[in-house]
Amino acid sequence: MSNSESSSTGSRWSLKGTTALVTGGTRGIGHAVVEELAEFGASVYTCSRNEDELNACLKEWKKKGFSVSGSVCDASSPPQRENLIQQVTSTFNGKLNILVNNVGTNVRKPTIEYTAEEYSKLMTTNLDSAYHLSQLTYSLLKASGNGSIVFISSVASLTSVGSGTIYAATKDAC
């Protein structure tokens, strides 16, 4: 690609001046989403349950010149979700353009072997967190004048891939 094509594409897809919250941004799809948004110029806030992992990623992103901040948050916890949104509100001055509900967990086993606790953990982490975070960010997204919510789902919501029926149900609900 030539420089003129590169700068044309860059300006076409610029997210400079926008803000984003990506849950579960230190691994896998979430990590890739954080990097893509930051490469396009967005200021990104992310969270992880693992403080060491979060700090390592924040250090990596800083070296790359990305505007990424974050905090420790277990998205399965309503009080921690509320605290996360308070931090995002403060960081982005009460405005948010993009919410990426990426957090997810899984327990792979036959349907009849799930415990009530495993069922609850999957539902709370994969579904309840996305719903509640969407509610909590509504006023921030509205205040930005241009808000979007993205739900990371799974092919498991459409076809059996051996990843577990409860996981599939939570991802289909998103």
Disulfide bonds with the S-S distance in Angstrom:
none
